[in-house]
Amino acid sequence: MEINLVSDTITKPTYEMLQYMFNAEVGDDVYKQDPTVIELESTIADLFGMEAGLFFPSGTMANQAALKLHTQPGEQIIADKYAHVYLYEGGGASFNSGVSFSLLDGDRGMITAEQVAGAINDPEFYHSPLTSLVCVENTTNKGGGACYEIEDLQKIKAVCDANNLKFHLDGARIWNALIAKKQNPKSFGQIFDTISVCLSKGLGAPIGSVLLGDKATIHRALRIRKILGGGMRQVGYLAAAGLYALDHNISRLAEDHRRAKELASILSTREWVAKVEPVETNILIFTLKTNYKEKDLVENLKQKNISISSMGQGKLRMVTHLDYREVMHTYVLETLSKM
């Protein structure tokens, strides 16, 4: 029994999802003639109370399109120092949009309205980059799956409005946040100019993200997606996986969250663990004591058929997901308790 806790991106479609994909009605989506893609885009847009959506092959491409939509070369984006758009998208912001970042030292990847206000460059001071966009991530990846409160996002939005800034949400794990915080997706739609919504992590689809915004913005995004190489043909087979996931895999995210918290509880009792970060959703980050090495623990667990991630500087990560079943969870808990 191989147990992979490296990421929630490693999930595979279930038999039922594959059957749903197999039966999808498709067309040419480059010509916007794929009915299943259109249904997915409109369904998610309606969920968040936004006007339109556009299907992308990846969350990275959806985010990069959003950055391009809201900025001009030479301008600056405000984000947390752990932001995925900064750390884990291959330098795409500079390559695709020619922009720089003002990075904030947030709390587990989350930033505040006060921090944003303090990072905005004076638009009349032409020696500095013009600040044009604020980008936040929910849940935070490197921040350990932490979730924003709606009220804190509303405060950042007020700062953006007062300073003529756009506001983008990297919603790679937005479904986890919605379940953990019992939030209404329409609350997010009222706050953000654009939202990228991922289907291939917690929801278990094999591929895909949807970028949400108003109709005019999403119409512009269609051209950017084309430039980035994201135009796909009979992609309704993949969009169908997203529709299936929306109907079957959202509420069960609570199971992933429970298991991550139980793993954290066991780790907090181990004498070789220095610190376990707070767990809100399905990501668990912990730090080893200085006399223990990450690679030794990773290898030790691998010999027991358990794979986890090393993050450097003594930190390790576990991510629970759809394919991590209860029998696996019991085995991992027992293994950790004996180490």
C-alpha positions as CSV (number, residue, x, y, z in Angstrom):
1,M,0.0,0.0,0.0
2,E,1.7,3.2,-1.3
3,I,0.6,6.3,0.6
4,N,1.3,9.6,-1.0
5,L,1.0,12.7,1.2
6,V,3.2,14.9,-1.0
7,S,0.3,16.9,-2.5
8,D,-3.4,16.9,-3.2
9,T,-2.5,17.2,-6.9
10,I,-1.6,13.5,-7.1
11,T,-5.3,12.3,-7.1
12,K,-6.6,10.2,-9.9
13,P,-10.2,10.3,-11.3
14,T,-12.6,7.8,-9.8
15,Y,-14.4,5.2,-12.0
16,E,-17.6,7.3,-11.6
17,M,-15.8,10.5,-12.7
18,L,-14.3,8.7,-15.7
19,Q,-17.7,7.4,-16.8
20,Y,-19.1,10.9,-16.5
21,M,-16.2,12.3,-18.6
22,F,-16.6,9.5,-21.2
23,N,-20.3,10.5,-21.7
24,A,-19.6,14.2,-22.1
25,E,-21.0,16.2,-25.0
26,V,-18.2,18.1,-26.6
27,G,-17.4,20.7,-29.3
28,D,-14.5,22.9,-30.3
29,D,-13.8,25.2,-27.3
30,V,-11.4,27.5,-29.2
31,Y,-14.6,28.5,-31.1
32,K,-16.5,28.5,-27.8
33,Q,-18.6,25.6,-29.1
34,D,-18.1,23.0,-26.4
35,P,-21.3,22.8,-24.4
36,T,-19.8,21.0,-21.4
37,V,-17.1,23.7,-21.0
38,I,-19.7,26.4,-21.3
39,E,-21.8,24.7,-18.6
40,L,-18.7,24.4,-16.3
41,E,-17.8,28.1,-16.8
42,S,-21.3,29.3,-16.1
43,T,-21.9,27.0,-13.2
44,I,-18.8,28.2,-11.3
45,A,-19.5,31.8,-12.2
46,D,-23.0,31.5,-10.8
47,L,-21.7,29.9,-7.6
48,F,-19.5,32.9,-7.0
49,G,-22.0,35.4,-8.2
50,M,-19.7,36.6,-11.0
51,E,-20.7,37.3,-14.6
52,A,-18.4,34.9,-16.5
53,G,-15.7,32.3,-16.4
54,L,-13.0,30.9,-18.7
55,F,-11.6,27.3,-18.5
56,F,-7.8,27.0,-18.3
57,P,-5.6,23.9,-18.4
58,S,-3.9,25.0,-15.1
59,G,-4.1,27.3,-12.2
60,T,-0.8,28.8,-13.0
61,M,-2.0,29.8,-16.5
62,A,-5.3,31.2,-15.0
63,N,-3.3,33.3,-12.5
64,Q,-0.8,34.5,-15.1
65,A,-3.7,35.6,-17.3
66,A,-5.2,37.5,-14.4
67,L,-1.9,39.3,-13.7
68,K,-1.6,40.3,-17.4
69,L,-5.2,41.5,-17.3
70,H,-4.7,43.9,-14.4
71,T,-1.2,45.2,-15.0
72,Q,1.1,46.9,-17.6
73,P,4.9,46.2,-17.9
74,G,6.9,48.1,-15.3
75,E,4.1,48.1,-12.7
76,Q,4.1,46.3,-9.3
77,I,2.0,43.7,-7.6
78,I,1.5,43.5,-3.8
79,A,1.5,40.0,-2.4
80,D,2.7,37.9,0.5
81,K,6.3,36.6,0.4
82,Y,4.9,33.1,0.2
83,A,2.5,33.8,-2.7
84,H,2.3,31.1,-5.3
85,V,2.2,33.7,-8.1
86,Y,5.6,34.8,-6.9
87,L,7.4,31.6,-5.8
88,Y,5.9,28.8,-7.8
89,E,4.9,30.0,-11.3
90,G,8.3,29.9,-12.9
91,G,8.9,33.7,-12.8
92,G,5.9,34.1,-15.1
93,A,4.9,37.5,-13.7
94,S,8.1,39.0,-15.0
95,F,8.3,36.9,-18.2
96,N,4.6,37.4,-19.3
97,S,3.7,40.7,-17.8
98,G,7.0,42.5,-17.1
99,V,6.0,43.4,-13.5
100,S,7.7,43.3,-10.1
101,F,6.5,42.4,-6.7
102,S,6.3,44.2,-3.4
103,L,6.4,41.3,-1.0
104,L,4.8,41.5,2.5
105,D,5.7,39.5,5.6
106,G,2.3,38.1,6.4
107,D,1.0,35.6,8.9
108,R,1.1,32.1,7.4
109,G,0.8,33.6,4.0
110,M,-2.0,36.0,4.8
111,I,-1.6,39.8,4.6
112,T,-3.6,42.6,6.2
113,A,-5.2,45.8,4.9
114,E,-2.7,47.9,6.9
115,Q,0.2,46.1,5.3
116,V,-1.2,46.6,1.8
117,A,-1.8,50.3,2.5
118,G,1.7,50.7,3.6
119,A,3.1,49.0,0.5
120,I,1.4,51.2,-2.1
121,N,3.8,53.4,-4.0
122,D,2.8,57.1,-4.4
123,P,1.4,57.2,-8.0
124,E,2.9,60.6,-8.5
125,F,6.4,59.5,-7.6
126,Y,7.4,58.2,-11.0
127,H,10.8,56.9,-9.8
128,S,9.0,53.9,-8.2
129,P,6.9,51.2,-10.0
130,L,3.2,52.1,-10.2
131,T,1.3,49.8,-7.9
132,S,-1.7,48.3,-9.8
133,L,-2.7,45.0,-8.3
134,V,-3.0,43.2,-5.0
135,C,-3.0,39.4,-5.1
136,V,-3.9,37.0,-2.2
137,E,-4.0,33.2,-2.0
138,N,-6.8,31.3,-0.2
139,T,-6.0,28.8,1.2
140,T,-2.3,29.6,1.5
141,N,0.0,26.9,0.2
142,K,3.3,27.6,1.9
143,G,1.4,29.1,4.8
144,G,0.0,25.7,5.7
145,G,-3.5,25.8,4.3
146,A,-4.5,28.9,6.3
147,C,-7.8,30.7,5.4
148,Y,-8.7,34.3,5.3
149,E,-11.7,35.7,7.1
150,I,-14.2,37.5,4.8
151,E,-13.9,40.6,6.9
152,D,-10.2,40.9,6.4
153,L,-10.6,40.5,2.7
154,Q,-13.2,43.2,2.7
155,K,-10.8,45.6,4.4
156,I,-8.1,44.9,1.8
157,K,-10.8,45.5,-0.9
158,A,-11.5,48.9,0.6
159,V,-7.8,49.8,0.4
160,C,-7.8,48.7,-3.2
161,D,-10.9,50.7,-4.1
162,A,-9.4,53.8,-2.4
163,N,-6.2,53.5,-4.3
164,N,-7.6,52.4,-7.7
165,L,-6.0,48.9,-7.4
166,K,-7.3,45.7,-8.8
167,F,-7.8,42.7,-6.5
168,H,-7.1,39.1,-7.6
169,L,-7.7,35.9,-5.6
170,D,-5.6,32.8,-6.3
171,G,-8.2,30.3,-5.2
172,A,-6.2,27.2,-5.8
173,R,-7.8,25.7,-2.7
174,I,-10.8,28.0,-2.3
175,W,-13.1,25.0,-1.9
176,N,-11.2,23.9,1.3
177,A,-11.5,27.4,2.7
178,L,-15.3,27.5,1.9
179,I,-15.8,24.2,3.8
180,A,-13.5,25.0,6.7
181,K,-14.9,28.5,7.3
182,K,-18.5,27.7,6.3
183,Q,-18.3,30.7,3.9
184,N,-20.6,31.6,1.0
185,P,-18.7,31.7,-2.4
186,K,-20.8,34.7,-3.4
187,S,-19.0,36.7,-0.6
188,F,-15.8,36.2,-2.5
189,G,-17.4,37.2,-5.8
190,Q,-18.4,40.5,-4.3
191,I,-14.9,41.3,-3.2
192,F,-12.5,40.3,-6.1
193,D,-12.1,41.6,-9.6
194,T,-10.9,38.1,-10.7
195,I,-10.7,34.7,-9.0
196,S,-8.9,31.6,-10.2
197,V,-10.7,28.4,-9.1
198,C,-8.9,25.1,-9.2
199,L,-10.5,21.7,-9.9
200,S,-7.5,19.4,-9.8
201,K,-6.5,19.6,-6.1
202,G,-9.1,19.0,-3.4
203,L,-11.9,18.2,-5.9
204,G,-9.9,15.4,-7.6
205,A,-10.4,16.4,-11.2
206,P,-7.4,15.5,-13.5
207,I,-6.9,19.0,-14.8
208,G,-8.3,22.5,-15.0
209,S,-9.0,25.8,-13.4
210,V,-11.6,28.5,-14.2
211,L,-10.9,32.2,-14.1
212,L,-13.9,34.3,-13.0
213,G,-14.6,38.0,-13.5
214,D,-17.0,40.3,-15.3
215,K,-17.9,39.7,-18.9
216,A,-15.6,42.4,-20.3
217,T,-12.6,41.1,-18.4
218,I,-13.2,37.5,-19.3
219,H,-13.6,38.4,-22.9
220,R,-10.1,40.0,-22.7
221,A,-8.9,36.9,-20.9
222,L,-9.8,34.8,-24.0
223,R,-7.2,36.6,-26.0
224,I,-4.5,36.2,-23.3
225,R,-5.3,32.5,-22.9
226,K,-4.8,32.1,-26.7
227,I,-1.4,33.9,-26.5
228,L,-0.3,31.7,-23.6
229,G,-1.2,28.6,-25.6
230,G,-4.2,27.7,-23.5
231,G,-6.8,27.3,-26.2
232,M,-8.1,23.7,-26.3
233,R,-10.4,21.9,-28.6
234,Q,-12.7,19.1,-27.5
235,V,-11.9,19.8,-23.8
236,G,-15.4,19.1,-22.6
237,Y,-14.2,15.6,-21.6
238,L,-12.0,17.4,-19.0
239,A,-14.6,20.0,-18.1
240,A,-17.0,17.1,-17.3
241,A,-14.6,16.0,-14.6
242,G,-15.0,19.4,-13.0
243,L,-18.8,19.3,-13.1
244,Y,-18.8,15.8,-11.5
245,A,-16.4,17.1,-8.8
246,L,-18.6,20.0,-8.0
247,D,-21.6,17.7,-7.4
248,H,-19.7,15.0,-5.5
249,N,-16.5,16.1,-3.9
250,I,-16.9,19.4,-2.1
251,S,-18.6,18.4,1.2
252,R,-16.2,15.5,1.7
253,L,-13.3,18.0,2.0
254,A,-14.2,18.0,5.7
255,E,-12.7,14.5,5.9
256,D,-9.4,15.7,4.6
257,H,-9.4,18.5,7.1
258,R,-10.2,16.1,10.0
259,R,-7.4,13.7,9.0
260,A,-4.8,16.6,8.7
261,K,-5.7,17.7,12.2
262,E,-5.4,14.2,13.6
263,L,-1.9,13.9,12.0
264,A,-1.0,17.2,13.6
265,S,-2.2,15.9,16.9
266,I,0.1,12.9,16.7
267,L,3.1,14.8,15.5
268,S,2.8,17.4,18.3
269,T,3.5,14.5,20.8
270,R,6.7,13.3,19.0
271,E,9.9,14.3,20.7
272,W,11.7,14.8,17.4
273,V,9.2,17.5,16.3
274,A,9.9,21.1,17.3
275,K,6.7,22.7,16.1
276,V,3.5,21.9,14.3
277,E,1.9,24.8,12.4
278,P,-1.8,25.4,13.0
279,V,-4.0,23.2,10.8
280,E,-7.2,24.6,9.3
281,T,-7.6,22.6,6.2
282,N,-5.8,19.8,4.4
283,I,-2.2,21.0,4.6
284,L,0.1,20.2,7.6
285,I,3.5,21.7,8.0
286,F,5.8,20.8,10.9
287,T,9.4,21.5,11.9
288,L,12.0,19.0,13.2
289,K,14.3,19.7,16.1
290,T,17.8,20.8,15.1
291,N,19.5,17.5,15.7
292,Y,17.2,15.7,13.2
293,K,17.5,15.8,9.4
294,E,14.6,16.1,7.0
295,K,16.1,13.7,4.5
296,D,16.4,11.0,7.2
297,L,12.7,11.3,8.2
298,V,11.6,11.4,4.5
299,E,13.6,8.2,3.8
300,N,12.5,6.5,7.0
301,L,8.8,7.1,6.0
302,K,9.4,6.1,2.4
303,Q,10.7,2.7,3.7
304,K,7.3,2.4,5.3
305,N,5.6,3.3,2.0
306,I,4.7,6.8,3.1
307,S,5.8,9.8,1.0
308,I,5.8,13.4,2.3
309,S,7.5,16.6,1.2
310,S,10.6,18.3,2.4
311,M,10.5,22.1,2.4
312,G,14.0,22.9,3.5
313,Q,15.2,24.5,6.8
314,G,13.9,21.6,8.8
315,K,10.3,21.9,7.6
316,L,8.2,19.1,6.2
317,R,4.7,18.9,4.7
318,M,1.8,16.5,4.5
319,V,-1.3,17.0,2.4
320,T,-4.4,15.0,2.8
321,H,-6.7,14.4,-0.2
322,L,-9.4,12.3,-2.0
323,D,-7.1,9.3,-2.6
324,Y,-5.9,9.2,1.1
325,R,-8.4,6.7,2.5
326,E,-9.2,6.0,6.1
327,V,-7.3,2.7,6.1
328,M,-4.2,4.6,5.0
329,H,-4.8,7.2,7.6
330,T,-5.0,4.7,10.4
331,Y,-1.7,3.2,9.2
332,V,0.1,6.5,9.1
333,L,-1.1,7.5,12.5
334,E,0.1,4.2,13.9
335,T,3.5,4.6,12.1
336,L,4.0,8.1,13.4
337,S,3.1,7.1,17.0
338,K,5.7,4.4,17.0
339,M,8.6,6.5,15.5
